Amino acid sequence: MEQWLIWVIAGAVMVLLEFILPGGIIVFLGLAAMMVGGSIHLGWITSTTTAFLTWFISSIFLMLFLRSIFIKYFEGDTKVQNVNEDIDLVGSLVEIVEDVLPHKEGRVKFRDTTWIARSDEKLQVGSKAVVLGRDGNNLIIKSL
């Protein structure tokens, strides 16, 4: 089998592998291999060393420059979600597990863990409260 045909077949296999192992990298290795195969067939590349060097350089070029262009047009399945935990926290109901007094911190249960809590009013164990905000790791709460 001729060398140029081996490069073209290897490139086609790599392009097809992109459908099995998506990631946007293997396809560029395959395209570069097919370009090397075409260059060998046209007589532009004559040695195996030059073929591998051309494949290596063209693969890097395709990955660095064309991948960013393809990513703009072919988005993945990513979603940007709310990463501000305070938005989810404010307005949530908590249960008092340790008395909270106006000048003494207590503890509340929120999402299966306990938090240090402060309030301007007296809240007793077992009662419910609503979260107004957060100050560091301390929740600021008020009674319902």
Secondary structure as UniProt FT lines:
FT   HELIX           3..20
FT   HELIX           26..42
FT   HELIX           48..61
FT   HELIX           62..66
FT   HELIX           67..73
FT   HELIX           85..89
FT   TURN            90..91
FT   STRAND          93..98
FT   STRAND          100..101
FT   TURN            102..103
FT   STRAND          106..110
FT   TURN            111..112
FT   STRAND          113..118
FT   TURN            125..126
FT   STRAND          128..135
FT   TURN            136..137
FT   STRAND          138..143
//
